[in-house]
Amino acid sequence: MLIATDPAYLEGVANHPDVFHRVSVRGQSRIDLSSIWARCVACQFEGGGFVFLPNGDGVWEGHVLFLRHSKNVHAAGIEAFGYLFDHQGARAVVAHLPDDVPAARRLAIRIGFQFQSNTPSFPRHFGDVPARLYVLTKERFQNVNR
């Protein structure tokens, strides 16, 4: 794992044609992480990584960005979330997961995220996609993965 010091690599993954349509919203022409970079933590791996944004009071918002057919994504997730909980003071991570990214939902559930509620749809380029909020607490992560 590499703690990313600039957004170039993860922007490259996010803007890749196989990924962009799964992480962008209607009207967006490219993913630009520069506006959030100073306050996020980004964990970089071969094929992609995770971007975490603090929401306050130890709660972080997690985003997954991996190229299709990346290997060891689950192991990367364990390492990245472990780093967030053990070294960044996170007590919980929330993830808004749209229905058109089932691999991200499967990964989140495998790591220990639990369904919390339905959320507003994501306005994709091709139409609105239902989404759900999942939550992972530090205690649950440790019980599921250690």
The 8 nearest C-alpha neighbors of each residue, nearest first, counted from 0:
[[1, 44, 43, 42, 2, 78, 75, 79],
 [0, 2, 43, 42, 3, 44, 41, 4],
 [3, 1, 42, 41, 43, 4, 0, 40],
 [2, 4, 41, 5, 1, 42, 43, 6],
 [3, 5, 2, 6, 41, 36, 1, 40],
 [4, 6, 3, 7, 36, 8, 33, 9],
 [5, 7, 9, 8, 10, 32, 33, 36],
 [8, 6, 10, 9, 5, 11, 32, 12],
 [7, 9, 11, 10, 6, 12, 5, 47],
 [10, 8, 12, 11, 6, 7, 13, 47],
 [9, 11, 13, 7, 12, 8, 6, 14],
 [12, 10, 8, 9, 14, 13, 15, 7],
 [11, 13, 9, 15, 10, 14, 47, 66],
 [14, 12, 10, 19, 11, 15, 18, 9],
 [13, 15, 19, 11, 12, 10, 30, 29],
 [14, 16, 12, 18, 17, 13, 19, 11],
 [17, 15, 19, 18, 14, 20, 13, 12],
 [18, 16, 15, 19, 67, 66, 20, 21],
 [19, 17, 15, 21, 16, 13, 20, 66],
 [18, 20, 14, 22, 21, 13, 16, 15],
 [19, 21, 23, 18, 22, 17, 16, 123],
 [22, 20, 19, 18, 23, 100, 99, 17],
 [23, 21, 19, 20, 18, 24, 13, 64],
 [24, 22, 20, 19, 21, 27, 123, 25],
 [23, 25, 123, 122, 27, 124, 26, 121],
 [24, 26, 124, 123, 122, 27, 23, 125],
 [25, 27, 24, 28, 124, 123, 23, 122],
 [28, 26, 25, 24, 29, 23, 30, 124],
 [27, 29, 26, 30, 23, 25, 24, 14],
 [30, 28, 27, 14, 31, 23, 19, 13],
 [29, 31, 14, 10, 13, 32, 23, 28],
 [32, 30, 33, 29, 10, 34, 6, 35],
 [31, 33, 34, 35, 36, 6, 30, 10],
 [34, 32, 36, 35, 31, 6, 37, 5],
 [33, 35, 32, 36, 31, 37, 38, 39],
 [36, 34, 33, 32, 37, 38, 39, 52],
 [35, 37, 33, 39, 38, 34, 32, 6],
 [38, 36, 35, 39, 34, 33, 40, 5],
 [37, 39, 36, 35, 52, 40, 53, 51],
 [40, 38, 52, 36, 51, 37, 35, 41],
 [41, 39, 51, 50, 52, 42, 38, 2],
 [40, 42, 50, 3, 49, 2, 51, 43],
 [43, 41, 2, 49, 48, 1, 3, 79],
 [42, 44, 48, 1, 0, 3, 47, 2],
 [45, 43, 48, 47, 0, 46, 1, 42],
 [44, 46, 47, 43, 69, 48, 70, 0],
 [45, 47, 69, 66, 65, 44, 48, 12],
 [48, 46, 65, 64, 44, 45, 43, 12],
 [47, 49, 43, 44, 64, 42, 65, 63],
 [48, 50, 63, 42, 62, 41, 64, 51],
 [49, 51, 41, 62, 40, 61, 42, 63],
 [50, 52, 61, 40, 60, 39, 41, 59],
 [53, 51, 39, 60, 59, 54, 61, 40],
 [54, 52, 59, 55, 58, 60, 51, 39],
 [53, 55, 59, 58, 52, 60, 56, 57],
 [56, 54, 57, 58, 53, 59, 52, 89],
 [55, 57, 58, 54, 90, 53, 89, 59],
 [58, 56, 89, 90, 55, 88, 59, 91],
 [59, 57, 91, 54, 55, 56, 92, 89],
 [60, 58, 53, 92, 54, 52, 51, 93],
 [59, 61, 93, 52, 92, 51, 94, 53],
 [60, 62, 51, 94, 50, 93, 92, 59],
 [63, 61, 50, 49, 51, 64, 60, 94],
 [62, 64, 49, 48, 65, 50, 61, 103],
 [65, 63, 48, 47, 49, 13, 12, 62],
 [66, 64, 47, 46, 48, 67, 63, 12],
 [65, 67, 46, 69, 47, 68, 12, 18],
 [66, 68, 69, 65, 17, 18, 46, 70],
 [69, 67, 70, 66, 65, 46, 72, 71],
 [70, 68, 46, 67, 66, 65, 72, 71],
 [69, 71, 72, 68, 46, 45, 73, 74],
 [70, 72, 74, 73, 75, 69, 76, 45],
 [71, 73, 75, 74, 70, 76, 69, 65],
 [72, 74, 76, 75, 71, 77, 106, 110],
 [75, 73, 77, 71, 76, 72, 78, 79],
 [76, 74, 72, 78, 73, 77, 79, 71],
 [75, 77, 73, 79, 74, 78, 80, 72],
 [78, 76, 74, 80, 75, 79, 81, 73],
 [77, 79, 81, 75, 76, 80, 82, 74],
 [80, 78, 76, 82, 81, 77, 42, 75],
 [79, 81, 83, 82, 77, 78, 76, 84],
 [82, 80, 78, 84, 79, 83, 85, 77],
 [81, 83, 79, 85, 80, 86, 84, 78],
 [82, 84, 87, 80, 81, 86, 85, 89],
 [83, 85, 89, 81, 82, 88, 86, 87],
 [84, 86, 82, 83, 81, 87, 88, 89],
 [87, 85, 82, 83, 88, 84, 89, 81],
 [88, 86, 83, 89, 84, 85, 82, 57],
 [87, 89, 84, 86, 57, 85, 90, 83],
 [90, 88, 57, 84, 87, 91, 83, 58],
 [89, 91, 57, 137, 136, 58, 88, 84],
 [92, 90, 136, 58, 135, 89, 137, 59],
 [93, 91, 59, 135, 60, 58, 134, 61],
 [94, 92, 134, 60, 133, 61, 59, 135],
 [93, 95, 133, 61, 132, 60, 96, 134],
 [96, 94, 132, 131, 133, 130, 97, 93],
 [95, 97, 131, 130, 94, 132, 104, 98],
 [98, 96, 130, 99, 129, 100, 128, 131],
 [97, 99, 100, 130, 129, 101, 128, 96],
 [98, 100, 97, 101, 128, 21, 129, 96],
 [101, 99, 98, 102, 103, 97, 21, 104],
 [100, 102, 104, 103, 99, 98, 105, 97],
 [103, 101, 105, 104, 100, 106, 107, 99],
 [104, 102, 106, 101, 105, 100, 107, 63],
 [103, 105, 107, 101, 106, 102, 108, 96],
 [106, 104, 102, 108, 107, 103, 109, 101],
 [107, 105, 103, 109, 104, 108, 102, 110],
 [106, 108, 104, 110, 112, 109, 105, 103],
 [109, 107, 112, 111, 105, 110, 106, 104],
 [108, 110, 106, 111, 107, 105, 112, 73],
 [111, 109, 107, 108, 112, 106, 140, 77],
 [112, 110, 108, 109, 140, 143, 135, 107],
 [113, 111, 135, 108, 134, 107, 133, 110],
 [114, 112, 133, 134, 115, 135, 111, 108],
 [113, 115, 133, 116, 132, 134, 112, 131],
 [114, 116, 133, 132, 113, 134, 117, 131],
 [117, 115, 132, 131, 114, 118, 133, 130],
 [116, 118, 131, 132, 130, 119, 115, 129],
 [117, 119, 131, 130, 132, 116, 120, 95],
 [120, 118, 130, 121, 129, 117, 131, 128],
 [119, 121, 129, 128, 130, 127, 122, 118],
 [120, 122, 128, 127, 123, 129, 119, 97],
 [123, 121, 127, 24, 25, 126, 120, 128],
 [124, 122, 24, 25, 126, 125, 127, 121],
 [123, 125, 25, 126, 24, 122, 26, 20],
 [124, 126, 123, 127, 25, 122, 128, 20],
 [127, 125, 123, 124, 122, 128, 25, 121],
 [126, 128, 122, 123, 121, 120, 129, 125],
 [127, 129, 120, 121, 97, 98, 130, 122],
 [130, 128, 120, 98, 97, 121, 127, 119],
 [131, 129, 97, 120, 96, 118, 98, 117],
 [130, 132, 117, 118, 96, 95, 116, 97],
 [131, 133, 95, 116, 115, 94, 117, 118],
 [132, 134, 114, 113, 115, 94, 112, 93],
 [135, 133, 93, 112, 113, 92, 115, 94],
 [136, 134, 112, 92, 91, 111, 113, 93],
 [137, 135, 91, 139, 138, 90, 140, 92],
 [136, 138, 140, 90, 139, 91, 84, 141],
 [139, 137, 141, 136, 140, 142, 90, 135],
 [138, 140, 142, 136, 141, 137, 143, 111],
 [141, 139, 137, 143, 138, 142, 111, 144],
 [140, 142, 138, 144, 139, 145, 143, 137],
 [143, 141, 139, 140, 144, 145, 138, 111],
 [142, 144, 140, 141, 111, 139, 145, 110],
 [145, 143, 141, 142, 140, 110, 77, 111],
 [144, 141, 142, 143, 140, 77, 81, 139]]
